[in-house]
Amino acid sequence: MLPDNESINRFTNIIRRIEEKRLINAVQIRTIEIEKLHDTLLPKLMRGEVRVKIA
């Protein structure tokens, strides 16, 4: 048996909202990771604890 179209549409809408939220969360996590890297790396660069090789 196959579900009726209304059930399929409801399911699809629920999954779409979950997927949108997952993507938003992934972007937020990546942004936080970049900010954390910035906050830890920049002070070390300023103090000369880390060197960057320029090619």
N, CA, C and O of each residue as an XYZ file, in Angstrom:
220
protein
N       0.828     -1.184      0.000
C       0.000      0.000      0.000
C       0.872      1.248      0.000
O       1.960      1.271      0.575
N       0.374      2.263     -0.648
C       1.046      3.551     -0.682
C       0.231      4.567      0.104
O      -0.998      4.506      0.113
N       0.908      5.500      0.764
C       0.165      6.531      1.494
C      -0.520      7.488      0.516
O      -0.114      7.619     -0.639
N      -1.546      8.140      0.999
C      -2.254      9.103      0.150
C      -1.390     10.355     -0.029
O      -0.426     10.565      0.706
N      -1.746     11.169     -1.003
C      -0.958     12.365     -1.333
C      -0.853     13.345     -0.160
O       0.196     13.957      0.040
N      -1.916     13.494      0.603
C      -1.881     14.409      1.744
C      -0.841     13.967      2.765
O      -0.099     14.795      3.294
N      -0.782     12.682      3.043
C       0.211     12.155      3.985
C       1.623     12.347      3.445
O       2.534     12.704      4.192
N       1.803     12.113      2.165
C       3.112     12.311      1.541
C       3.523     13.779      1.642
O       4.671     14.085      1.966
N       2.590     14.680      1.367
C       2.888     16.112      1.435
C       3.225     16.555      2.858
O       4.150     17.342      3.053
N       2.493     16.064      3.842
C       2.788     16.403      5.240
C       4.182     15.916      5.632
O       4.962     16.643      6.246
N       4.473     14.673      5.262
C       5.787     14.099      5.557
C       6.893     14.910      4.879
O       7.908     15.223      5.501
N       6.695     15.244      3.618
C       7.681     16.014      2.867
C       7.924     17.373      3.510
O       9.069     17.816      3.600
N       6.870     18.035      3.955
C       7.013     19.336      4.606
C       7.774     19.228      5.922
O       8.599     20.088      6.232
N       7.509     18.196      6.686
C       8.217     17.985      7.949
C       9.698     17.760      7.689
O      10.551     18.362      8.342
N       9.999     16.892      6.733
C      11.393     16.592      6.403
C      12.091     17.832      5.857
O      13.257     18.071      6.171
N      11.401     18.617      5.050
C      11.987     19.846      4.492
C      12.378     20.817      5.613
O      13.460     21.403      5.578
N      11.496     20.984      6.606
C      11.804     21.879      7.726
C      12.985     21.360      8.540
O      13.842     22.135      8.965
N      13.028     20.061      8.752
C      14.147     19.466      9.490
C      15.450     19.683      8.727
O      16.462     20.045      9.327
N      15.437     19.470      7.427
C      16.632     19.637      6.613
C      17.077     21.102      6.585
O      18.275     21.379      6.650
N      16.142     22.032      6.489
C      16.488     23.454      6.522
C      17.149     23.811      7.852
O      18.138     24.542      7.878
N      16.615     23.307      8.931
C      17.181     23.573     10.257
C      18.572     22.958     10.377
O      19.470     23.564     10.961
N      18.751     21.765      9.830
C      20.054     21.100      9.869
C      21.096     21.927      9.111
O      22.226     22.082      9.574
N      20.717     22.452      7.957
C      21.637     23.262      7.174
C      21.987     24.566      7.894
O      23.145     24.983      7.901
N      20.994     25.200      8.492
C      21.237     26.428      9.267
C      22.191     26.130     10.419
O      23.120     26.898     10.667
N      21.972     25.033     11.119
C      22.837     24.649     12.235
C      24.267     24.389     11.754
O      25.226     24.778     12.420
N      24.408     23.735     10.605
C      25.735     23.445     10.067
C      26.486     24.737      9.764
O      27.684     24.835     10.034
N      25.803     25.716      9.214
C      26.433     27.013      8.926
C      26.826     27.708     10.226
O      27.913     28.279     10.317
N      25.960     27.665     11.222
C      26.268     28.300     12.505
C      27.461     27.628     13.181
O      28.315     28.306     13.752
N      27.521     26.317     13.118
C      28.643     25.583     13.712
C      29.939     25.970     13.015
O      30.953     26.203     13.674
N      29.915     26.041     11.697
C      31.115     26.410     10.936
C      31.557     27.836     11.286
O      32.749     28.105     11.431
N      30.593     28.735     11.418
C      30.904     30.115     11.777
C      31.559     30.172     13.153
O      32.543     30.888     13.341
N      31.032     29.434     14.103
C      31.603     29.397     15.451
C      33.017     28.828     15.417
O      33.903     29.331     16.107
N      33.237     27.781     14.620
C      34.565     27.190     14.512
C      35.562     28.199     13.956
O      36.690     28.286     14.442
N      35.160     28.960     12.945
C      36.039     29.963     12.344
C      36.329     31.076     13.354
O      37.471     31.520     13.478
N      35.302     31.525     14.073
C      35.503     32.566     15.090
C      36.447     32.084     16.186
O      37.302     32.839     16.650
N      36.295     30.836     16.598
C      37.156     30.284     17.645
C      38.598     30.223     17.155
O      39.517     30.565     17.899
N      38.806     29.798     15.923
C      40.143     29.753     15.350
C      40.736     31.157     15.297
O      41.900     31.362     15.642
N      39.941     32.105     14.870
C      40.382     33.502     14.805
C      40.791     33.996     16.187
O      41.851     34.601     16.350
N      39.953     33.737     17.170
C      40.198     34.231     18.528
C      41.434     33.600     19.167
O      42.072     34.223     20.015
N      41.779     32.381     18.776
C      42.961     31.749     19.357
C      44.213     32.024     18.526
O      45.305     32.136     19.083
N      44.077     32.135     17.221
C      45.240     32.297     16.358
C      45.739     33.738     16.301
O      46.947     33.974     16.330
N      44.839     34.688     16.222
C      45.247     36.085     16.080
C      46.160     36.565     17.215
O      47.192     37.175     16.936
N      45.820     36.314     18.469
C      46.736     36.753     19.538
C      48.123     36.108     19.428
O      49.130     36.759     19.705
N      48.178     34.855     19.034
C      49.468     34.175     18.872
C      50.270     34.803     17.740
O      51.485     34.965     17.855
N      49.608     35.154     16.662
C      50.289     35.827     15.554
C      50.830     37.179     15.994
O      51.951     37.551     15.650
N      50.027     37.908     16.753
C      50.420     39.245     17.213
C      51.616     39.174     18.163
O      52.460     40.070     18.151
N      51.704     38.128     18.983
C      52.812     37.973     19.920
C      54.030     37.313     19.273
O      55.085     37.203     19.897
N      53.882     36.879     18.034
C      54.999     36.231     17.331
C      55.173     34.774     17.715
O      56.214     34.182     17.429
N      54.177     34.186     18.357
C      54.271     32.777     18.754
C      54.052     31.846     17.561
O      54.452     30.682     17.587
N      53.425     32.366     16.534
C      53.136     31.582     15.334
C      53.660     32.365     14.142
O      53.478     33.580     14.055
N      54.298     31.673     13.243
C      54.789     32.327     12.028
C      54.017     31.787     10.829
O      53.595     30.630     10.802
N      53.847     32.656      9.846
C      53.165     32.275      8.619
C      54.148     32.374      7.475
O      54.757     33.421      7.255
N      54.300     31.288      6.753
C      55.211     31.275      5.615
C      54.496     31.892      4.417
O      53.419     31.435      4.035
N      55.078     32.910      3.834
C      54.503     33.555      2.659
C      55.222     33.006      1.433
O      56.445     33.088      1.315
N      54.447     32.459      0.548
C      55.033     31.845     -0.649
C      55.257     32.855     -1.744
O      55.744     32.504     -2.818
